[in-house]
């Protein structure tokens, strides 16, 4: 029996929940990846190995609310750099900058502390999944408002049919994803 590819190995631990949060949506749930300590370590190691490379090594890791916090904090710890949370509006206690983006059903706003990064910092932006790309684009814009350079956007899952990864690349953001799912 052939050895499964790395992508297939991770895919086996991503649960698909049909018709959630709306009819017709195939929700890709990463919690099984996090629950299995061996799979979680393999997942984190994939990111850490990539971002240890000199040309990709960040000064900080920014995680998008909320699953990006889980990945980003562990990756930042392993790389020996700081972690920056990008939160939903109204969750950060200090002075913030904000960015509003469109969703399929309205809009949302994310915020970042004004002292979270410094001009010239190289930042890795991380989340669990790219769908329409709105959240990651907003995170990129926030970091750039403060003068940071986003070295790459990283996610476990890409849903290419929703067009988010194409839009992000067109906006100049390099992407690194581990698993693609056809359909959404």
LOLUM-613189 format. One record per residue (C-alpha): residue number from 0; x, y, z. Coordinates in Angstrom, 1 decimal, decimal comma. Layout:
(romar NUM (X Y Z));
...
END
This chain:
(romar 0 (0,0 0,0 0,0));
(romar 1 (1,5 3,4 -1,0));
(romar 2 (2,4 5,9 1,7));
(romar 3 (-0,1 8,8 1,8));
(romar 4 (1,2 12,2 0,8));
(romar 5 (1,6 14,8 3,5));
(romar 6 (-1,5 16,6 2,2));
(romar 7 (-3,5 13,4 2,2));
(romar 8 (-2,3 12,6 5,8));
(romar 9 (-3,7 16,0 7,0));
(romar 10 (-6,9 15,7 4,9));
(romar 11 (-7,7 12,4 6,7));
(romar 12 (-7,9 14,5 9,9));
(romar 13 (-10,1 17,3 8,6));
(romar 14 (-13,8 16,7 9,2));
(romar 15 (-16,3 17,8 6,6));
(romar 16 (-19,6 19,0 8,2));
(romar 17 (-22,3 19,3 5,5));
(romar 18 (-24,8 22,1 5,4));
(romar 19 (-23,1 24,2 8,1));
(romar 20 (-23,4 27,1 8,8));
(romar 21 (-25,8 27,2 5,9));
(romar 22 (-27,4 24,8 3,5));
(romar 23 (-25,0 23,8 0,7));
(romar 24 (-21,8 24,7 2,6));
(romar 25 (-19,3 21,9 3,2));
(romar 26 (-17,6 23,2 6,4));
(romar 27 (-14,0 22,0 6,8));
(romar 28 (-13,4 21,5 10,5));
(romar 29 (-9,8 21,4 11,6));
(romar 30 (-10,5 20,5 15,2));
(romar 31 (-9,6 16,8 14,7));
(romar 32 (-6,1 18,0 13,5));
(romar 33 (-5,7 19,8 16,9));
(romar 34 (-7,0 16,9 19,0));
(romar 35 (-4,5 14,3 17,9));
(romar 36 (-1,1 15,3 19,4));
(romar 37 (0,9 13,5 16,7));
(romar 38 (-1,0 15,1 13,8));
(romar 39 (-0,9 18,5 15,5));
(romar 40 (2,9 18,2 15,9));
(romar 41 (3,3 17,2 12,2));
(romar 42 (1,1 20,2 11,2));
(romar 43 (3,0 22,7 13,3));
(romar 44 (6,4 21,3 12,2));
(romar 45 (5,4 21,8 8,6));
(romar 46 (5,0 25,6 9,2));
(romar 47 (8,0 25,8 11,5));
(romar 48 (10,3 24,1 9,0));
(romar 49 (9,2 26,5 6,3));
(romar 50 (9,6 29,7 8,3));
(romar 51 (13,0 28,7 9,7));
(romar 52 (14,4 29,4 6,2));
(romar 53 (16,3 32,6 6,2));
(romar 54 (14,4 34,3 3,4));
(romar 55 (11,0 33,5 5,0));
(romar 56 (11,9 33,9 8,7));
(romar 57 (9,5 36,5 10,3));
(romar 58 (10,1 38,9 13,1));
(romar 59 (6,6 38,1 14,4));
(romar 60 (3,6 35,9 13,6));
(romar 61 (0,2 37,5 13,4));
(romar 62 (-2,8 35,2 13,9));
(romar 63 (-6,3 35,9 12,7));
(romar 64 (-9,2 35,6 15,2));
(romar 65 (-9,8 32,8 16,3));
(romar 66 (-8,3 29,6 14,9));
(romar 67 (-5,3 31,6 13,6));
(romar 68 (-4,5 32,2 17,3));
(romar 69 (-4,1 28,5 17,9));
(romar 70 (-1,7 28,0 15,0));
(romar 71 (0,0 31,3 15,2));
(romar 72 (0,9 31,3 18,8));
(romar 73 (2,5 27,8 18,6));
(romar 74 (4,4 28,6 15,4));
(romar 75 (5,6 31,9 17,0));
(romar 76 (6,8 30,1 20,1));
(romar 77 (8,6 27,5 18,1));
(romar 78 (10,3 30,2 15,9));
(romar 79 (11,2 32,2 19,0));
(romar 80 (9,4 35,3 17,8));
(romar 81 (6,4 37,3 19,2));
(romar 82 (2,8 36,6 18,5));
(romar 83 (0,4 39,3 17,4));
(romar 84 (-3,4 38,7 17,6));
(romar 85 (-5,7 40,3 15,0));
(romar 86 (-9,0 40,4 16,7));
(romar 87 (-12,6 41,0 15,9));
(romar 88 (-13,7 44,6 16,5));
(romar 89 (-14,2 45,5 20,2));
(romar 90 (-12,0 42,8 21,7));
(romar 91 (-8,6 44,7 22,1));
(romar 92 (-8,2 47,0 25,1));
(romar 93 (-5,6 49,4 23,8));
(romar 94 (-5,5 51,9 20,8));
(romar 95 (-6,2 50,1 17,6));
(romar 96 (-6,3 50,4 13,8));
(romar 97 (-9,2 48,7 12,1));
(romar 98 (-10,1 47,3 8,7));
(romar 99 (-13,6 46,4 7,5));
(romar 100 (-14,1 43,7 4,9));
(romar 101 (-17,1 42,2 3,1));
(romar 102 (-18,5 38,8 3,8));
(romar 103 (-21,1 36,8 1,9));
(romar 104 (-23,8 38,0 4,3));
(romar 105 (-22,6 41,5 5,3));
(romar 106 (-19,3 42,9 6,6));
(romar 107 (-16,9 42,4 9,5));
(romar 108 (-14,2 44,5 11,1));
(romar 109 (-10,9 43,3 12,6));
(romar 110 (-8,5 45,3 14,7));
(romar 111 (-4,8 45,4 15,7));
(romar 112 (-3,1 47,2 18,5));
(romar 113 (-1,2 50,2 17,1));
(romar 114 (2,0 49,0 18,8));
(romar 115 (1,7 45,4 17,7));
(romar 116 (4,4 45,7 15,0));
(romar 117 (7,0 48,2 14,0));
(romar 118 (7,7 49,7 10,6));
(romar 119 (9,9 47,3 8,7));
(romar 120 (8,9 44,2 10,7));
(romar 121 (8,6 41,0 8,7));
(romar 122 (5,4 39,3 9,7));
(romar 123 (3,9 35,9 8,9));
(romar 124 (0,1 36,1 8,7));
(romar 125 (-1,6 32,8 9,6));
(romar 126 (-5,1 31,4 9,8));
(romar 127 (-6,8 28,0 9,4));
(romar 128 (-8,5 28,4 6,0));
(romar 129 (-8,8 30,6 3,0));
(romar 130 (-12,3 30,9 1,6));
(romar 131 (-13,1 34,2 0,0));
(romar 132 (-9,9 35,7 1,3));
(romar 133 (-11,5 38,7 3,1));
(romar 134 (-10,2 38,1 6,5));
(romar 135 (-6,6 37,5 5,4));
(romar 136 (-6,7 40,6 3,1));
(romar 137 (-7,9 42,7 6,0));
(romar 138 (-5,1 41,3 8,2));
(romar 139 (-2,6 42,1 5,5));
(romar 140 (-3,9 45,7 5,2));
(romar 141 (-3,8 46,2 9,0));
(romar 142 (-0,2 45,1 9,2));
(romar 143 (0,8 47,3 6,3));
(romar 144 (-0,9 50,3 7,8));
(romar 145 (1,6 50,0 10,6));
(romar 146 (4,5 49,7 8,2));
(romar 147 (5,1 46,0 8,5));
(romar 148 (5,9 43,7 5,5));
(romar 149 (3,8 40,6 5,3));
(romar 150 (6,2 37,9 4,2));
(romar 151 (3,6 35,3 3,5));
(romar 152 (0,0 34,2 4,3));
(romar 153 (-0,1 30,7 5,7));
(romar 154 (-3,2 28,4 6,1));
(romar 155 (-3,9 24,8 6,5));
(romar 156 (-6,7 24,7 4,0));
(romar 157 (-7,4 26,5 0,7));
(romar 158 (-10,8 26,4 -0,9));
(romar 159 (-9,7 27,6 -4,4));
(romar 160 (-13,1 27,5 -6,0));
(romar 161 (-14,2 30,4 -3,7));
(romar 162 (-11,5 32,6 -5,3));
(romar 163 (-9,9 33,9 -2,1));
(romar 164 (-6,4 32,5 -2,8));
(romar 165 (-6,4 34,0 -6,3));
(romar 166 (-7,5 37,4 -5,0));
(romar 167 (-4,8 37,4 -2,3));
(romar 168 (-2,1 36,5 -4,8));
(romar 169 (-3,4 39,2 -7,2));
(romar 170 (-3,0 41,6 -4,3));
(romar 171 (0,7 40,6 -4,0));
(romar 172 (0,4 38,2 -1,0));
(romar 173 (2,5 35,1 -1,3));
(romar 174 (0,5 32,1 0,1));
(romar 175 (1,5 28,8 1,6));
(romar 176 (-1,3 26,2 2,2));
(romar 177 (-1,1 22,6 3,0));
(romar 178 (-4,4 21,1 1,8));
(romar 179 (-6,7 22,1 -1,1));
(romar 180 (-10,4 21,0 -1,1));
(romar 181 (-12,3 21,1 -4,3));
(romar 182 (-15,8 22,5 -3,8));
(romar 183 (-16,8 24,4 -0,7));
END
